[in-house]
Amino acid sequence: MNKSVYKKIEITGTSEKSLENAINNAILKASETVRDMRWFEMTEVRGRIDGAKTIQWQVTVKIGFALED
């Protein structure tokens, strides 16, 4: 019987375009060093503003991945 064990890391991605882009940037960067990623949870959303304009989205995500045997 396969008994998978998982671990989560927490990282923050940023984007000048959108929340979705910020999440994708975080996942893409994590994929350079983390194998077998399975899910993400968005835990925080922040942004930078300049005057009345949003200039950057900052999204903190927890990424779950399976530990290797």
Backbone bond lengths (Angstrom), bond angles and torsions (degrees), N, CA, C in turn:
res aa  C-N    CA-C-N  psi(-1)  N-CA   C-N-CA  omega(-1)  CA-C   N-CA-C  phi
1 M - - - 1.458 - - 1.529 109.14 -
2 N 1.316 116.63 131.49 1.453 121.78 -179.42 1.531 109.45 -79.29
3 K 1.311 116.59 121.13 1.463 121.82 178.14 1.519 108.48 -114.53
4 S 1.317 116.07 85.98 1.462 120.48 -178.53 1.518 110.51 -71.81
5 V 1.326 114.85 143.14 1.461 122.47 175.14 1.524 106.49 -122.44
6 Y 1.323 115.70 138.64 1.457 120.97 -174.60 1.526 111.32 -121.10
7 K 1.312 115.22 157.59 1.459 122.88 175.93 1.524 107.13 -132.65
8 K 1.340 116.58 153.34 1.460 120.75 176.77 1.528 109.47 -122.48
9 I 1.320 115.01 142.57 1.455 121.78 171.88 1.524 107.37 -119.25
10 E 1.315 116.47 158.22 1.461 120.99 179.61 1.517 109.13 -122.00
11 I 1.318 116.07 125.85 1.464 121.32 179.68 1.527 109.47 -139.48
12 T 1.325 116.10 162.68 1.459 121.42 178.47 1.520 109.44 -121.08
13 G 1.329 115.73 125.21 1.453 121.94 175.87 1.516 109.60 -104.06
14 T 1.317 116.02 153.51 1.465 120.57 179.26 1.522 110.52 -129.27
15 S 1.319 115.11 157.52 1.460 121.17 176.15 1.521 109.01 -160.14
16 E 1.301 115.82 146.33 1.458 121.33 173.55 1.527 110.16 -88.20
17 K 1.354 117.92 -8.04 1.463 121.73 -174.10 1.528 113.88 -98.28
18 S 1.354 117.79 -52.59 1.468 119.13 -172.25 1.526 111.43 -164.64
19 L 1.338 114.72 166.59 1.470 120.84 173.82 1.524 110.37 -61.09
20 E 1.322 116.25 -46.06 1.465 120.70 -178.96 1.523 110.88 -58.87
21 N 1.309 116.73 -41.23 1.468 120.87 178.47 1.526 110.91 -64.30
22 A 1.321 117.33 -39.96 1.469 121.10 178.48 1.525 110.82 -62.89
23 I 1.338 117.00 -42.14 1.469 120.90 176.95 1.517 110.12 -63.03
24 N 1.328 116.44 -47.83 1.470 120.58 -179.44 1.524 111.70 -61.73
25 N 1.337 117.92 -37.79 1.460 120.86 177.32 1.524 111.30 -63.00
26 A 1.337 117.05 -40.88 1.465 121.10 178.69 1.529 110.48 -64.20
27 I 1.330 116.66 -46.43 1.465 120.79 -178.50 1.520 111.20 -66.09
28 L 1.320 116.79 -41.77 1.469 120.67 179.08 1.524 110.97 -61.08
29 K 1.321 117.49 -44.81 1.468 120.84 179.81 1.528 110.54 -65.15
30 A 1.341 117.44 -43.47 1.464 120.73 179.47 1.528 110.97 -61.95
31 S 1.321 117.24 -34.73 1.467 120.84 -177.60 1.528 112.94 -65.30
32 E 1.327 117.27 -14.70 1.470 120.31 177.81 1.527 111.53 -70.35
33 T 1.337 117.47 -25.18 1.475 119.80 -176.54 1.523 113.73 -129.97
34 V 1.327 118.43 -12.12 1.464 121.24 -177.66 1.527 108.59 -110.93
35 R 1.339 115.67 128.66 1.467 120.43 179.13 1.523 110.39 -100.34
36 D 1.305 115.78 157.44 1.463 124.76 171.60 1.532 113.46 59.00
37 M 1.343 115.80 42.44 1.464 119.91 176.85 1.529 108.56 -67.80
38 R 1.333 116.27 140.68 1.462 120.25 -175.08 1.530 113.80 -119.83
39 W 1.326 119.91 -35.69 1.464 121.18 -176.51 1.523 110.20 -156.18
40 F 1.326 115.69 168.77 1.460 120.59 172.32 1.516 109.17 -138.71
41 E 1.327 115.28 154.10 1.462 123.25 174.11 1.527 107.11 -126.01
42 M 1.300 117.94 127.69 1.452 121.05 175.52 1.530 107.53 -83.82
43 T 1.343 116.88 120.57 1.465 119.86 -175.05 1.521 113.77 -109.14
44 E 1.321 117.62 -25.24 1.469 121.07 179.63 1.519 109.94 -146.54
45 V 1.310 114.82 145.99 1.464 120.60 173.34 1.521 107.22 -131.26
46 R 1.308 115.40 127.64 1.464 121.88 176.94 1.520 107.84 -136.36
47 G 1.293 115.15 170.36 1.455 119.16 175.66 1.507 111.09 -156.80
48 R 1.317 114.17 159.11 1.468 120.52 174.01 1.515 107.53 -102.66
49 I 1.314 115.12 142.03 1.460 119.84 177.28 1.523 109.58 -124.03
50 D 1.302 114.88 152.08 1.456 122.47 175.52 1.521 105.93 -132.99
51 G 1.316 115.78 108.66 1.464 119.53 -173.39 1.519 108.49 68.47
52 A 1.313 116.73 -117.59 1.466 121.70 178.57 1.522 111.85 -110.31
53 K 1.340 117.00 16.08 1.462 120.51 -174.87 1.524 111.57 -116.82
54 T 1.330 116.42 134.78 1.466 121.78 173.00 1.522 107.79 -74.11
55 I 1.343 116.56 124.08 1.462 118.87 -178.25 1.535 112.79 -112.40
56 Q 1.334 117.47 -11.09 1.464 119.39 178.07 1.524 109.80 -160.66
57 W 1.327 115.62 138.68 1.452 123.14 172.22 1.528 108.41 -101.09
58 Q 1.327 116.69 138.72 1.472 122.69 177.08 1.522 106.93 -127.69
59 V 1.327 117.01 118.73 1.457 121.73 -175.68 1.524 109.40 -125.21
60 T 1.327 116.10 121.64 1.462 120.84 175.81 1.519 108.17 -92.97
61 V 1.331 115.50 129.34 1.466 121.94 179.77 1.520 110.12 -128.27
62 K 1.312 115.19 147.55 1.449 121.54 168.40 1.515 106.05 -101.81
63 I 1.320 116.50 129.17 1.460 122.18 -178.52 1.523 108.26 -112.07
64 G 1.324 116.08 125.36 1.458 121.30 178.68 1.517 110.73 -96.89
65 F 1.321 115.30 138.95 1.459 119.78 177.85 1.524 109.75 -143.41
66 A 1.328 115.85 153.99 1.454 121.61 -179.03 1.524 109.88 -81.35
67 L 1.325 116.22 136.63 1.463 120.67 174.35 1.519 109.30 -78.76
68 E 1.314 115.66 143.39 1.458 119.85 -179.62 1.524 110.60 -77.51
69 D 1.336 115.49 150.85 1.470 120.25 176.60 1.506 111.43 -69.89
